[in-house]
Amino acid sequence: RHVLDKLRIYHHYIDTCGSKNTAQCYPKKDVYICPQKKILKGSGRWYTKGNGSKYENQVKHYKTSACKSCPVKAVCTRNKNRKLIERSQYAEAVEANTKRIL
């Protein structure tokens, strides 16, 4: 059970950057849709995360300028500019594994 709780926390953090709100992911369209129905577009680039450690991986960033005027921004993110979602290259495998073990 302890491992499952850690996996749920890790999975939630990766997909929502720690927010209690969830954004729906549409990987085939390379977008997320936030609870306010705004589209967070992918940058189209993969970034290396891990700073030279042996656990480096690739992530994509998703964001929108709609956050600046969003009425629930303070609930959704602590970032002063906008919400940033990172999606790991392993996100689909993590999601499939989570479904399999839960």
SEFIZA-3560 file (N, C-alpha, C; in Angstrom, 3 decimals):
REM SEFIZA-3560
<numar><xx>0.830</xx><yy>-1.191</yy><zz>0.000</zz><atom>N</atom></numar>
<numar><xx>0.000</xx><yy>0.000</yy><zz>0.000</zz><atom>CA</atom></numar>
<numar><xx>0.870</xx><yy>1.248</yy><zz>0.000</zz><atom>C</atom></numar>
<numar><xx>1.922</xx><yy>1.278</yy><zz>0.755</zz><atom>N</atom></numar>
<numar><xx>2.796</xx><yy>2.443</yy><zz>0.828</zz><atom>CA</atom></numar>
<numar><xx>3.357</xx><yy>2.799</yy><zz>-0.546</zz><atom>C</atom></numar>
<numar><xx>3.757</xx><yy>1.811</yy><zz>-1.320</zz><atom>N</atom></numar>
<numar><xx>4.290</xx><yy>2.041</yy><zz>-2.664</zz><atom>CA</atom></numar>
<numar><xx>3.206</xx><yy>2.607</yy><zz>-3.571</zz><atom>C</atom></numar>
<numar><xx>1.984</xx><yy>2.102</yy><zz>-3.458</zz><atom>N</atom></numar>
<numar><xx>0.886</xx><yy>2.614</yy><zz>-4.276</zz><atom>CA</atom></numar>
<numar><xx>0.592</xx><yy>4.075</yy><zz>-3.953</zz><atom>C</atom></numar>
<numar><xx>0.627</xx><yy>4.436</yy><zz>-2.674</zz><atom>N</atom></numar>
<numar><xx>0.405</xx><yy>5.832</yy><zz>-2.291</zz><atom>CA</atom></numar>
<numar><xx>1.473</xx><yy>6.731</yy><zz>-2.890</zz><atom>C</atom></numar>
<numar><xx>2.727</xx><yy>6.297</yy><zz>-2.855</zz><atom>N</atom></numar>
<numar><xx>3.810</xx><yy>7.085</yy><zz>-3.445</zz><atom>CA</atom></numar>
<numar><xx>3.614</xx><yy>7.230</yy><zz>-4.947</zz><atom>C</atom></numar>
<numar><xx>3.185</xx><yy>6.160</yy><zz>-5.610</zz><atom>N</atom></numar>
<numar><xx>2.965</xx><yy>6.210</yy><zz>-7.053</zz><atom>CA</atom></numar>
<numar><xx>1.839</xx><yy>7.185</yy><zz>-7.383</zz><atom>C</atom></numar>
<numar><xx>0.753</xx><yy>7.140</yy><zz>-6.612</zz><atom>N</atom></numar>
<numar><xx>-0.352</xx><yy>8.071</yy><zz>-6.855</zz><atom>CA</atom></numar>
<numar><xx>0.115</xx><yy>9.513</yy><zz>-6.684</zz><atom>C</atom></numar>
<numar><xx>0.878</xx><yy>9.786</yy><zz>-5.635</zz><atom>N</atom></numar>
<numar><xx>1.382</xx><yy>11.142</yy><zz>-5.383</zz><atom>CA</atom></numar>
<numar><xx>2.309</xx><yy>11.558</yy><zz>-6.516</zz><atom>C</atom></numar>
<numar><xx>3.221</xx><yy>10.691</yy><zz>-6.922</zz><atom>N</atom></numar>
<numar><xx>4.162</xx><yy>10.996</yy><zz>-7.999</zz><atom>CA</atom></numar>
<numar><xx>3.404</xx><yy>11.255</yy><zz>-9.297</zz><atom>C</atom></numar>
<numar><xx>2.453</xx><yy>10.388</yy><zz>-9.631</zz><atom>N</atom></numar>
<numar><xx>1.692</xx><yy>10.527</yy><zz>-10.866</zz><atom>CA</atom></numar>
<numar><xx>0.898</xx><yy>11.833</yy><zz>-10.847</zz><atom>C</atom></numar>
<numar><xx>0.259</xx><yy>12.149</yy><zz>-9.735</zz><atom>N</atom></numar>
<numar><xx>-0.512</xx><yy>13.378</yy><zz>-9.609</zz><atom>CA</atom></numar>
<numar><xx>0.406</xx><yy>14.582</yy><zz>-9.783</zz><atom>C</atom></numar>
<numar><xx>1.589</xx><yy>14.551</yy><zz>-9.173</zz><atom>N</atom></numar>
<numar><xx>2.517</xx><yy>15.670</yy><zz>-9.270</zz><atom>CA</atom></numar>
<numar><xx>2.970</xx><yy>15.879</yy><zz>-10.706</zz><atom>C</atom></numar>
<numar><xx>3.328</xx><yy>14.821</yy><zz>-11.387</zz><atom>N</atom></numar>
<numar><xx>3.811</xx><yy>14.949</yy><zz>-12.766</zz><atom>CA</atom></numar>
<numar><xx>2.735</xx><yy>15.548</yy><zz>-13.663</zz><atom>C</atom></numar>
<numar><xx>1.492</xx><yy>15.093</yy><zz>-13.535</zz><atom>N</atom></numar>
<numar><xx>0.453</xx><yy>15.575</yy><zz>-14.433</zz><atom>CA</atom></numar>
<numar><xx>-0.132</xx><yy>16.922</yy><zz>-14.055</zz><atom>C</atom></numar>
<numar><xx>-0.015</xx><yy>17.332</yy><zz>-12.817</zz><atom>N</atom></numar>
<numar><xx>-0.662</xx><yy>18.587</yy><zz>-12.438</zz><atom>CA</atom></numar>
<numar><xx>0.279</xx><yy>19.568</yy><zz>-11.755</zz><atom>C</atom></numar>
<numar><xx>1.552</xx><yy>19.245</yy><zz>-11.698</zz><atom>N</atom></numar>
<numar><xx>2.538</xx><yy>20.133</yy><zz>-11.067</zz><atom>CA</atom></numar>
<numar><xx>2.149</xx><yy>20.501</yy><zz>-9.646</zz><atom>C</atom></numar>
<numar><xx>1.572</xx><yy>19.571</yy><zz>-8.927</zz><atom>N</atom></numar>
<numar><xx>1.264</xx><yy>19.795</yy><zz>-7.524</zz><atom>CA</atom></numar>
<numar><xx>-0.085</xx><yy>20.449</yy><zz>-7.267</zz><atom>C</atom></numar>
<numar><xx>-0.796</xx><yy>20.845</yy><zz>-8.284</zz><atom>N</atom></numar>
<numar><xx>-2.075</xx><yy>21.500</yy><zz>-8.101</zz><atom>CA</atom></numar>
<numar><xx>-3.129</xx><yy>20.490</yy><zz>-7.665</zz><atom>C</atom></numar>
<numar><xx>-4.132</xx><yy>20.968</yy><zz>-6.949</zz><atom>N</atom></numar>
<numar><xx>-5.236</xx><yy>20.084</yy><zz>-6.590</zz><atom>CA</atom></numar>
<numar><xx>-6.233</xx><yy>19.977</yy><zz>-7.734</zz><atom>C</atom></numar>
<numar><xx>-6.150</xx><yy>20.888</yy><zz>-8.684</zz><atom>N</atom></numar>
<numar><xx>-6.990</xx><yy>20.790</yy><zz>-9.884</zz><atom>CA</atom></numar>
<numar><xx>-6.317</xx><yy>19.850</yy><zz>-10.858</zz><atom>C</atom></numar>
<numar><xx>-7.113</xx><yy>19.196</yy><zz>-11.649</zz><atom>N</atom></numar>
<numar><xx>-6.520</xx><yy>18.327</yy><zz>-12.661</zz><atom>CA</atom></numar>
<numar><xx>-6.850</xx><yy>18.852</yy><zz>-14.036</zz><atom>C</atom></numar>
<numar><xx>-5.913</xx><yy>18.715</yy><zz>-14.922</zz><atom>N</atom></numar>
<numar><xx>-6.120</xx><yy>19.061</yy><zz>-16.323</zz><atom>CA</atom></numar>
<numar><xx>-6.219</xx><yy>17.754</yy><zz>-17.090</zz><atom>C</atom></numar>
<numar><xx>-7.104</xx><yy>17.705</yy><zz>-18.048</zz><atom>N</atom></numar>
<numar><xx>-7.256</xx><yy>16.510</yy><zz>-18.863</zz><atom>CA</atom></numar>
<numar><xx>-6.184</xx><yy>16.504</yy><zz>-19.946</zz><atom>C</atom></numar>
<numar><xx>-5.531</xx><yy>15.391</yy><zz>-20.108</zz><atom>N</atom></numar>
<numar><xx>-4.455</xx><yy>15.268</yy><zz>-21.077</zz><atom>CA</atom></numar>
<numar><xx>-4.976</xx><yy>14.644</yy><zz>-22.361</zz><atom>C</atom></numar>
<numar><xx>-4.567</xx><yy>15.218</yy><zz>-23.485</zz><atom>N</atom></numar>
<numar><xx>-4.874</xx><yy>14.683</yy><zz>-24.808</zz><atom>CA</atom></numar>
<numar><xx>-3.560</xx><yy>14.529</yy><zz>-25.567</zz><atom>C</atom></numar>
<numar><xx>-2.819</xx><yy>13.425</yy><zz>-25.320</zz><atom>N</atom></numar>
<numar><xx>-1.480</xx><yy>13.267</yy><zz>-25.895</zz><atom>CA</atom></numar>
<numar><xx>-1.453</xx><yy>13.236</yy><zz>-27.419</zz><atom>C</atom></numar>
<numar><xx>-2.485</xx><yy>12.724</yy><zz>-28.049</zz><atom>N</atom></numar>
<numar><xx>-2.483</xx><yy>12.673</yy><zz>-29.517</zz><atom>CA</atom></numar>
<numar><xx>-2.558</xx><yy>14.074</yy><zz>-30.128</zz><atom>C</atom></numar>
<numar><xx>-3.221</xx><yy>14.991</yy><zz>-29.415</zz><atom>N</atom></numar>
<numar><xx>-3.290</xx><yy>16.382</yy><zz>-29.880</zz><atom>CA</atom></numar>
<numar><xx>-2.194</xx><yy>17.236</yy><zz>-29.257</zz><atom>C</atom></numar>
<numar><xx>-1.445</xx><yy>16.660</yy><zz>-28.320</zz><atom>N</atom></numar>
<numar><xx>-0.348</xx><yy>17.347</yy><zz>-27.628</zz><atom>CA</atom></numar>
<numar><xx>-0.836</xx><yy>18.577</yy><zz>-26.864</zz><atom>C</atom></numar>
<numar><xx>-1.974</xx><yy>18.413</yy><zz>-26.146</zz><atom>N</atom></numar>
<numar><xx>-2.535</xx><yy>19.498</yy><zz>-25.349</zz><atom>CA</atom></numar>
<numar><xx>-3.092</xx><yy>18.965</yy><zz>-24.035</zz><atom>C</atom></numar>
<numar><xx>-3.281</xx><yy>19.886</yy><zz>-23.089</zz><atom>N</atom></numar>
<numar><xx>-4.044</xx><yy>19.656</yy><zz>-21.867</zz><atom>CA</atom></numar>
<numar><xx>-5.200</xx><yy>20.646</yy><zz>-21.883</zz><atom>C</atom></numar>
<numar><xx>-6.306</xx><yy>20.288</yy><zz>-21.258</zz><atom>N</atom></numar>
<numar><xx>-7.426</xx><yy>21.211</yy><zz>-21.098</zz><atom>CA</atom></numar>
<numar><xx>-7.644</xx><yy>21.379</yy><zz>-19.596</zz><atom>C</atom></numar>
<numar><xx>-7.571</xx><yy>22.610</yy><zz>-19.138</zz><atom>N</atom></numar>
<numar><xx>-7.697</xx><yy>22.881</yy><zz>-17.706</zz><atom>CA</atom></numar>
<numar><xx>-9.166</xx><yy>22.865</yy><zz>-17.286</zz><atom>C</atom></numar>
<numar><xx>-9.451</xx><yy>22.884</yy><zz>-15.976</zz><atom>N</atom></numar>
<numar><xx>-10.845</xx><yy>22.875</yy><zz>-15.505</zz><atom>CA</atom></numar>
<numar><xx>-11.656</xx><yy>24.080</yy><zz>-15.993</zz><atom>C</atom></numar>
<numar><xx>-10.975</xx><yy>25.156</yy><zz>-16.378</zz><atom>N</atom></numar>
<numar><xx>-11.663</xx><yy>26.336</yy><zz>-16.916</zz><atom>CA</atom></numar>
<numar><xx>-11.837</xx><yy>26.260</yy><zz>-18.435</zz><atom>C</atom></numar>
<numar><xx>-11.553</xx><yy>25.092</yy><zz>-18.990</zz><atom>N</atom></numar>
<numar><xx>-11.712</xx><yy>24.810</yy><zz>-20.429</zz><atom>CA</atom></numar>
<numar><xx>-10.737</xx><yy>25.584</yy><zz>-21.316</zz><atom>C</atom></numar>
<numar><xx>-9.586</xx><yy>25.946</yy><zz>-20.776</zz><atom>N</atom></numar>
<numar><xx>-8.539</xx><yy>26.603</yy><zz>-21.560</zz><atom>CA</atom></numar>
<numar><xx>-7.544</xx><yy>25.551</yy><zz>-22.034</zz><atom>C</atom></numar>
<numar><xx>-6.984</xx><yy>25.759</yy><zz>-23.212</zz><atom>N</atom></numar>
<numar><xx>-6.043</xx><yy>24.809</yy><zz>-23.797</zz><atom>CA</atom></numar>
<numar><xx>-4.621</xx><yy>25.183</yy><zz>-23.414</zz><atom>C</atom></numar>
<numar><xx>-3.908</xx><yy>24.211</yy><zz>-22.852</zz><atom>N</atom></numar>
<numar><xx>-2.483</xx><yy>24.367</yy><zz>-22.569</zz><atom>CA</atom></numar>
<numar><xx>-1.751</xx><yy>23.618</yy><zz>-23.669</zz><atom>C</atom></numar>
<numar><xx>-1.034</xx><yy>24.364</yy><zz>-24.497</zz><atom>N</atom></numar>
<numar><xx>-0.356</xx><yy>23.759</yy><zz>-25.643</zz><atom>CA</atom></numar>
<numar><xx>1.057</xx><yy>23.332</yy><zz>-25.279</zz><atom>C</atom></numar>
<numar><xx>1.480</xx><yy>22.257</yy><zz>-25.923</zz><atom>N</atom></numar>
<numar><xx>2.856</xx><yy>21.805</yy><zz>-25.762</zz><atom>CA</atom></numar>
<numar><xx>3.793</xx><yy>22.715</yy><zz>-26.540</zz><atom>C</atom></numar>
<numar><xx>5.002</xx><yy>22.829</yy><zz>-26.050</zz><atom>N</atom></numar>
<numar><xx>5.994</xx><yy>23.683</yy><zz>-26.704</zz><atom>CA</atom></numar>
<numar><xx>6.552</xx><yy>23.032</yy><zz>-27.961</zz><atom>C</atom></numar>
<numar><xx>6.331</xx><yy>21.722</yy><zz>-28.105</zz><atom>N</atom></numar>
<numar><xx>6.865</xx><yy>21.016</yy><zz>-29.250</zz><atom>CA</atom></numar>
<numar><xx>8.286</xx><yy>20.522</yy><zz>-29.043</zz><atom>C</atom></numar>
<numar><xx>8.896</xx><yy>20.893</yy><zz>-27.951</zz><atom>N</atom></numar>
<numar><xx>10.272</xx><yy>20.480</yy><zz>-27.637</zz><atom>CA</atom></numar>
<numar><xx>10.280</xx><yy>19.529</yy><zz>-26.455</zz><atom>C</atom></numar>
<numar><xx>11.297</xx><yy>18.714</yy><zz>-26.433</zz><atom>N</atom></numar>
<numar><xx>11.581</xx><yy>17.880</yy><zz>-25.267</zz><atom>CA</atom></numar>
<numar><xx>12.733</xx><yy>18.533</yy><zz>-24.525</zz><atom>C</atom></numar>
<numar><xx>12.626</xx><yy>18.597</yy><zz>-23.206</zz><atom>N</atom></numar>
<numar><xx>13.662</xx><yy>19.172</yy><zz>-22.357</zz><atom>CA</atom></numar>
<numar><xx>14.257</xx><yy>18.068</yy><zz>-21.493</zz><atom>C</atom></numar>
<numar><xx>15.547</xx><yy>18.151</yy><zz>-21.242</zz><atom>N</atom></numar>
<numar><xx>16.200</xx><yy>17.187</yy><zz>-20.367</zz><atom>CA</atom></numar>
<numar><xx>16.060</xx><yy>17.662</yy><zz>-18.938</zz><atom>C</atom></numar>
<numar><xx>15.570</xx><yy>16.792</yy><zz>-18.082</zz><atom>N</atom></numar>
<numar><xx>15.414</xx><yy>17.111</yy><zz>-16.664</zz><atom>CA</atom></numar>
<numar><xx>16.239</xx><yy>16.127</yy><zz>-15.865</zz><atom>C</atom></numar>
<numar><xx>16.991</xx><yy>16.624</yy><zz>-14.914</zz><atom>N</atom></numar>
<numar><xx>17.786</xx><yy>15.758</yy><zz>-14.073</zz><atom>CA</atom></numar>
<numar><xx>19.156</xx><yy>16.329</yy><zz>-13.761</zz><atom>C</atom></numar>
<numar><xx>19.538</xx><yy>17.398</yy><zz>-14.430</zz><atom>N</atom></numar>
<numar><xx>20.795</xx><yy>18.101</yy><zz>-14.148</zz><atom>CA</atom></numar>
<numar><xx>22.011</xx><yy>17.199</yy><zz>-14.045</zz><atom>C</atom></numar>
<numar><xx>22.186</xx><yy>16.340</yy><zz>-15.011</zz><atom>N</atom></numar>
<numar><xx>23.380</xx><yy>15.509</yy><zz>-15.047</zz><atom>CA</atom></numar>
<numar><xx>23.359</xx><yy>14.287</yy><zz>-14.160</zz><atom>C</atom></numar>
<numar><xx>22.275</xx><yy>14.066</yy><zz>-13.446</zz><atom>N</atom></numar>
<numar><xx>22.213</xx><yy>12.867</yy><zz>-12.607</zz><atom>CA</atom></numar>
<numar><xx>21.997</xx><yy>11.651</yy><zz>-13.494</zz><atom>C</atom></numar>
<numar><xx>22.143</xx><yy>10.481</yy><zz>-12.935</zz><atom>N</atom></numar>
<numar><xx>21.931</xx><yy>9.275</yy><zz>-13.731</zz><atom>CA</atom></numar>
<numar><xx>20.445</xx><yy>9.011</yy><zz>-13.989</zz><atom>C</atom></numar>
<numar><xx>19.570</xx><yy>9.835</yy><zz>-13.428</zz><atom>N</atom></numar>
<numar><xx>18.134</xx><yy>9.666</yy><zz>-13.599</zz><atom>CA</atom></numar>
<numar><xx>17.523</xx><yy>10.737</yy><zz>-14.500</zz><atom>C</atom></numar>
<numar><xx>18.269</xx><yy>11.200</yy><zz>-15.479</zz><atom>N</atom></numar>
<numar><xx>17.739</xx><yy>12.195</yy><zz>-16.404</zz><atom>CA</atom></numar>
<numar><xx>16.601</xx><yy>11.609</yy><zz>-17.223</zz><atom>C</atom></numar>
<numar><xx>15.630</xx><yy>12.445</yy><zz>-17.550</zz><atom>N</atom></numar>
<numar><xx>14.597</xx><yy>12.038</yy><zz>-18.490</zz><atom>CA</atom></numar>
<numar><xx>14.135</xx><yy>13.249</yy><zz>-19.284</zz><atom>C</atom></numar>
<numar><xx>13.341</xx><yy>12.996</yy><zz>-20.286</zz><atom>N</atom></numar>
<numar><xx>12.842</xx><yy>14.042</yy><zz>-21.164</zz><atom>CA</atom></numar>
<numar><xx>11.434</xx><yy>14.429</yy><zz>-20.742</zz><atom>C</atom></numar>
<numar><xx>11.153</xx><yy>15.734</yy><zz>-20.753</zz><atom>N</atom></numar>
<numar><xx>9.821</xx><yy>16.234</yy><zz>-20.424</zz><atom>CA</atom></numar>
<numar><xx>9.391</xx><yy>17.268</yy><zz>-21.461</zz><atom>C</atom></numar>
<numar><xx>8.088</xx><yy>17.390</yy><zz>-21.623</zz><atom>N</atom></numar>
<numar><xx>7.511</xx><yy>18.455</yy><zz>-22.437</zz><atom>CA</atom></numar>
<numar><xx>6.808</xx><yy>19.424</yy><zz>-21.505</zz><atom>C</atom></numar>
<numar><xx>6.783</xx><yy>20.686</yy><zz>-21.881</zz><atom>N</atom></numar>
<numar><xx>6.096</xx><yy>21.712</yy><zz>-21.096</zz><atom>CA</atom></numar>
<numar><xx>4.801</xx><yy>22.108</yy><zz>-21.798</zz><atom>C</atom></numar>
<numar><xx>3.767</xx><yy>22.295</yy><zz>-20.998</zz><atom>N</atom></numar>
<numar><xx>2.461</xx><yy>22.732</yy><zz>-21.491</zz><atom>CA</atom></numar>
<numar><xx>2.061</xx><yy>23.982</yy><zz>-20.718</zz><atom>C</atom></numar>
<numar><xx>1.632</xx><yy>25.030</yy><zz>-21.438</zz><atom>N</atom></numar>
<numar><xx>1.232</xx><yy>26.266</yy><zz>-20.773</zz><atom>CA</atom></numar>
<numar><xx>0.295</xx><yy>27.070</yy><zz>-21.670</zz><atom>C</atom></numar>
<numar><xx>-0.311</xx><yy>28.098</yy><zz>-21.078</zz><atom>N</atom></numar>
<numar><xx>-1.211</xx><yy>28.984</yy><zz>-21.805</zz><atom>CA</atom></numar>
<numar><xx>-1.129</xx><yy>30.388</yy><zz>-21.227</zz><atom>C</atom></numar>
<numar><xx>-1.396</xx><yy>31.375</yy><zz>-22.050</zz><atom>N</atom></numar>
<numar><xx>-1.416</xx><yy>32.760</yy><zz>-21.565</zz><atom>CA</atom></numar>
<numar><xx>-2.754</xx><yy>33.084</yy><zz>-20.907</zz><atom>C</atom></numar>
<numar><xx>-3.741</xx><yy>32.201</yy><zz>-21.015</zz><atom>N</atom></numar>
<numar><xx>-5.065</xx><yy>32.423</yy><zz>-20.426</zz><atom>CA</atom></numar>
<numar><xx>-5.012</xx><yy>32.500</yy><zz>-18.905</zz><atom>C</atom></numar>
<numar><xx>-3.952</xx><yy>32.009</yy><zz>-18.296</zz><atom>N</atom></numar>
<numar><xx>-3.837</xx><yy>32.018</yy><zz>-16.838</zz><atom>CA</atom></numar>
<numar><xx>-3.828</xx><yy>33.438</yy><zz>-16.265</zz><atom>C</atom></numar>
<numar><xx>-3.312</xx><yy>34.375</yy><zz>-17.018</zz><atom>N</atom></numar>
<numar><xx>-3.171</xx><yy>35.751</yy><zz>-16.505</zz><atom>CA</atom></numar>
<numar><xx>-4.502</xx><yy>36.346</yy><zz>-16.075</zz><atom>C</atom></numar>
<numar><xx>-5.578</xx><yy>35.995</yy><zz>-16.754</zz><atom>N</atom></numar>
<numar><xx>-6.889</xx><yy>36.551</yy><zz>-16.413</zz><atom>CA</atom></numar>
<numar><xx>-7.839</xx><yy>35.513</yy><zz>-15.814</zz><atom>C</atom></numar>
<numar><xx>-7.310</xx><yy>34.382</yy><zz>-15.415</zz><atom>N</atom></numar>
<numar><xx>-8.143</xx><yy>33.295</yy><zz>-14.892</zz><atom>CA</atom></numar>
<numar><xx>-8.653</xx><yy>33.612</yy><zz>-13.482</zz><atom>C</atom></numar>
<numar><xx>-9.956</xx><yy>33.427</yy><zz>-13.228</zz><atom>N</atom></numar>
<numar><xx>-10.514</xx><yy>33.715</yy><zz>-11.903</zz><atom>CA</atom></numar>
<numar><xx>-10.087</xx><yy>32.719</yy><zz>-10.811</zz><atom>C</atom></numar>
<numar><xx>-9.607</xx><yy>31.550</yy><zz>-11.176</zz><atom>N</atom></numar>
<numar><xx>-9.200</xx><yy>30.559</yy><zz>-10.176</zz><atom>CA</atom></numar>
<numar><xx>-7.692</xx><yy>30.305</yy><zz>-10.199</zz><atom>C</atom></numar>
<numar><xx>-6.938</xx><yy>31.214</yy><zz>-10.763</zz><atom>N</atom></numar>
<numar><xx>-5.489</xx><yy>31.031</yy><zz>-10.891</zz><atom>CA</atom></numar>
<numar><xx>-4.827</xx><yy>30.757</yy><zz>-9.533</zz><atom>C</atom></numar>
<numar><xx>-5.228</xx><yy>31.469</yy><zz>-8.508</zz><atom>N</atom></numar>
<numar><xx>-4.614</xx><yy>31.308</yy><zz>-7.184</zz><atom>CA</atom></numar>
<numar><xx>-4.835</xx><yy>29.909</yy><zz>-6.623</zz><atom>C</atom></numar>
<numar><xx>-5.902</xx><yy>29.248</yy><zz>-7.014</zz><atom>N</atom></numar>
<numar><xx>-6.182</xx><yy>27.887</yy><zz>-6.569</zz><atom>CA</atom></numar>
<numar><xx>-5.382</xx><yy>26.883</yy><zz>-7.395</zz><atom>C</atom></numar>
<numar><xx>-5.158</xx><yy>27.216</yy><zz>-8.638</zz><atom>N</atom></numar>
<numar><xx>-4.557</xx><yy>26.303</yy><zz>-9.595</zz><atom>CA</atom></numar>
<numar><xx>-3.024</xx><yy>26.279</yy><zz>-9.546</zz><atom>C</atom></numar>
<numar><xx>-2.400</xx><yy>27.435</yy><zz>-9.349</zz><atom>N</atom></numar>
<numar><xx>-0.938</xx><yy>27.496</yy><zz>-9.372</zz><atom>CA</atom></numar>
<numar><xx>-0.421</xx><yy>28.615</yy><zz>-8.481</zz><atom>C</atom></numar>
<numar><xx>0.795</xx><yy>28.423</yy><zz>-7.966</zz><atom>N</atom></numar>
<numar><xx>1.451</xx><yy>29.479</yy><zz>-7.187</zz><atom>CA</atom></numar>
<numar><xx>2.352</xx><yy>30.324</yy><zz>-8.076</zz><atom>C</atom></numar>
<numar><xx>2.546</xx><yy>29.896</yy><zz>-9.305</zz><atom>N</atom></numar>
<numar><xx>3.376</xx><yy>30.628</yy><zz>-10.249</zz><atom>CA</atom></numar>
<numar><xx>2.694</xx><yy>31.953</yy><zz>-10.579</zz><atom>C</atom></numar>
<numar><xx>3.450</xx><yy>33.049</yy><zz>-10.535</zz><atom>N</atom></numar>
<numar><xx>2.830</xx><yy>34.362</yy><zz>-10.752</zz><atom>CA</atom></numar>
<numar><xx>2.422</xx><yy>34.595</yy><zz>-12.207</zz><atom>C</atom></numar>
<numar><xx>3.020</xx><yy>33.876</yy><zz>-13.142</zz><atom>N</atom></numar>
<numar><xx>2.704</xx><yy>34.087</yy><zz>-14.553</zz><atom>CA</atom></numar>
<numar><xx>1.664</xx><yy>33.130</yy><zz>-15.097</zz><atom>C</atom></numar>
<numar><xx>1.886</xx><yy>31.837</yy><zz>-14.897</zz><atom>N</atom></numar>
<numar><xx>0.963</xx><yy>30.843</yy><zz>-15.459</zz><atom>CA</atom></numar>
<numar><xx>1.273</xx><yy>29.451</yy><zz>-14.925</zz><atom>C</atom></numar>
<numar><xx>0.337</xx><yy>28.573</yy><zz>-15.142</zz><atom>N</atom></numar>
<numar><xx>0.519</xx><yy>27.172</yy><zz>-14.781</zz><atom>CA</atom></numar>
<numar><xx>1.444</xx><yy>26.510</yy><zz>-15.795</zz><atom>C</atom></numar>
<numar><xx>2.301</xx><yy>25.661</yy><zz>-15.315</zz><atom>N</atom></numar>
<numar><xx>3.190</xx><yy>24.895</yy><zz>-16.182</zz><atom>CA</atom></numar>
<numar><xx>2.999</xx><yy>23.427</yy><zz>-15.849</zz><atom>C</atom></numar>
<numar><xx>2.664</xx><yy>22.653</yy><zz>-16.851</zz><atom>N</atom></numar>
<numar><xx>2.537</xx><yy>21.207</yy><zz>-16.685</zz><atom>CA</atom></numar>
<numar><xx>3.709</xx><yy>20.566</yy><zz>-17.398</zz><atom>C</atom></numar>
<numar><xx>4.361</xx><yy>19.658</yy><zz>-16.707</zz><atom>N</atom></numar>
<numar><xx>5.441</xx><yy>18.874</yy><zz>-17.302</zz><atom>CA</atom></numar>
<numar><xx>4.933</xx><yy>17.468</yy><zz>-17.530</zz><atom>C</atom></numar>
<numar><xx>5.163</xx><yy>16.970</yy><zz>-18.720</zz><atom>N</atom></numar>
<numar><xx>4.782</xx><yy>15.583</yy><zz>-19.022</zz><atom>CA</atom></numar>
<numar><xx>6.034</xx><yy>14.822</yy><zz>-19.398</zz><atom>C</atom></numar>
<numar><xx>6.314</xx><yy>13.796</yy><zz>-18.639</zz><atom>N</atom></numar>
<numar><xx>7.508</xx><yy>12.982</yy><zz>-18.836</zz><atom>CA</atom></numar>
<numar><xx>7.377</xx><yy>12.096</yy><zz>-20.063</zz><atom>C</atom></numar>
<numar><xx>8.498</xx><yy>11.736</yy><zz>-20.615</zz><atom>N</atom></numar>
<numar><xx>8.513</xx><yy>10.782</yy><zz>-21.725</zz><atom>CA</atom></numar>
<numar><xx>7.936</xx><yy>9.442</yy><zz>-21.295</zz><atom>C</atom></numar>
<numar><xx>7.898</xx><yy>9.199</yy><zz>-19.994</zz><atom>N</atom></numar>
<numar><xx>7.392</xx><yy>7.936</yy><zz>-19.457</zz><atom>CA</atom></numar>
<numar><xx>5.950</xx><yy>8.035</yy><zz>-18.963</zz><atom>C</atom></numar>
<numar><xx>5.288</xx><yy>9.154</yy><zz>-19.173</zz><atom>N</atom></numar>
<numar><xx>3.953</xx><yy>9.377</yy><zz>-18.609</zz><atom>CA</atom></numar>
<numar><xx>2.948</xx><yy>8.309</yy><zz>-19.033</zz><atom>C</atom></numar>
<numar><xx>2.942</xx><yy>7.951</yy><zz>-20.307</zz><atom>N</atom></numar>
<numar><xx>1.978</xx><yy>6.941</yy><zz>-20.764</zz><atom>CA</atom></numar>
<numar><xx>2.232</xx><yy>5.587</yy><zz>-20.110</zz><atom>C</atom></numar>
<numar><xx>3.493</xx><yy>5.232</yy><zz>-19.944</zz><atom>N</atom></numar>
<numar><xx>3.825</xx><yy>3.960</yy><zz>-19.288</zz><atom>CA</atom></numar>
<numar><xx>3.424</xx><yy>3.992</yy><zz>-17.815</zz><atom>C</atom></numar>
<numar><xx>3.633</xx><yy>5.115</yy><zz>-17.156</zz><atom>N</atom></numar>
<numar><xx>3.246</xx><yy>5.259</yy><zz>-15.743</zz><atom>CA</atom></numar>
<numar><xx>1.728</xx><yy>5.152</yy><zz>-15.612</zz><atom>C</atom></numar>
<numar><xx>1.005</xx><yy>5.811</yy><zz>-16.504</zz><atom>N</atom></numar>
<numar><xx>-0.460</xx><yy>5.745</yy><zz>-16.462</zz><atom>CA</atom></numar>
<numar><xx>-0.955</xx><yy>4.318</yy><zz>-16.683</zz><atom>C</atom></numar>
<numar><xx>-0.390</xx><yy>3.630</yy><zz>-17.663</zz><atom>N</atom></numar>
<numar><xx>-0.799</xx><yy>2.247</yy><zz>-17.932</zz><atom>CA</atom></numar>
<numar><xx>-0.491</xx><yy>1.349</yy><zz>-16.733</zz><atom>C</atom></numar>
<numar><xx>0.654</xx><yy>1.538</yy><zz>-16.126</zz><atom>N</atom></numar>
<numar><xx>1.024</xx><yy>0.736</yy><zz>-14.964</zz><atom>CA</atom></numar>
<numar><xx>0.122</xx><yy>1.035</yy><zz>-13.773</zz><atom>C</atom></numar>
<numar><xx>-0.211</xx><yy>2.298</yy><zz>-13.585</zz><atom>N</atom></numar>
<numar><xx>-1.104</xx><yy>2.679</yy><zz>-12.485</zz><atom>CA</atom></numar>
<numar><xx>-2.449</xx><yy>1.998</yy><zz>-12.649</zz><atom>C</atom></numar>
<numar><xx>-2.997</xx><yy>2.016</yy><zz>-13.869</zz><atom>N</atom></numar>
<numar><xx>-4.285</xx><yy>1.340</yy><zz>-14.121</zz><atom>CA</atom></numar>
<numar><xx>-4.181</xx><yy>-0.151</yy><zz>-13.862</zz><atom>C</atom></numar>
<numar><xx>-3.049</xx><yy>-0.724</yy><zz>-14.250</zz><atom>N</atom></numar>
<numar><xx>-2.861</xx><yy>-2.164</yy><zz>-14.103</zz><atom>CA</atom></numar>
<numar><xx>-2.811</xx><yy>-2.595</yy><zz>-12.642</zz><atom>C</atom></numar>
<numar><xx>-2.154</xx><yy>-1.807</yy><zz>-11.791</zz><atom>N</atom></numar>
<numar><xx>-1.971</xx><yy>-2.238</yy><zz>-10.402</zz><atom>CA</atom></numar>
<numar><xx>-3.058</xx><yy>-1.753</yy><zz>-9.450</zz><atom>C</atom></numar>
<numar><xx>-3.885</xx><yy>-0.828</yy><zz>-9.883</zz><atom>N</atom></numar>
<numar><xx>-4.936</xx><yy>-0.332</yy><zz>-8.982</zz><atom>CA</atom></numar>
<numar><xx>-6.209</xx><yy>-1.077</yy><zz>-9.144</zz><atom>C</atom></numar>
//
